[in-house]
Amino acid sequence: MHLSWKIVQEGRAKRGILTKQRIYDIMRCFCIFVACFMYDYIQISKINDFLFCPHSLYFHSVYEGFDDGHYKARPQIAGRLAHATVDCKTAEGRKTLLQGIEVFSEQYGIVGKIDLFDTKTGELIERKRTIKKVHEGYRFQLWAQKCCLEEMGHRVQKMTLHSLTDNKKYDVTMDTESCARFEETLVRMRGFHPLHVAKTAYAAQCENCIYRELCKKAI
């Protein structure tokens, strides 16, 4: 808090002129301040972001209220539109199909929305626009939704990833080691501090990151 106030004072001292760097620093400190005083429930959708690169988690938190057309590339926007019917609850379904409902787990301190869950078959489905590889973040996202649903009284029998562009489906399983890494990831997310984490991304990740031009950690 003292750091953010110091930055504001310095900005005033320069006749209210704030450079892009100073605006960045103010926003960064504000997010840290808010995070320190809010209960640390983790958004399920942020788990994959964190595993991709911890710094993208920070940028998502800062810019999620902005018009994403200013910084998102076409693949990210297309992926968001693929879920539009779920968020608007207009996807075709049956009475046994739960879609776009909010879920949470008190045990893990996570909250989010599921994509599709069939209460009759027990199948939990997460749709992605295009799946070229089943990343660990995708599996953790589904596992988090499963934990929430089961804590809320549902029984999940199967987890499935559905790639929409090629209509391919992938069965998702989690062994004991994967579950341990999932829990470790939540611990790392709660302990993440953007000022204390060094450069962690690979060059290929930076090239495909929507925040590359904004991130000083980019390679």
Summary of the structure (lengths in Angstrom):
residues: 219
radius of gyration: 19.3
end to end distance: 29.4
largest distance: 64.4
contacts: 606
relative contact order: 0.15
helix: 46%
strand: 15%
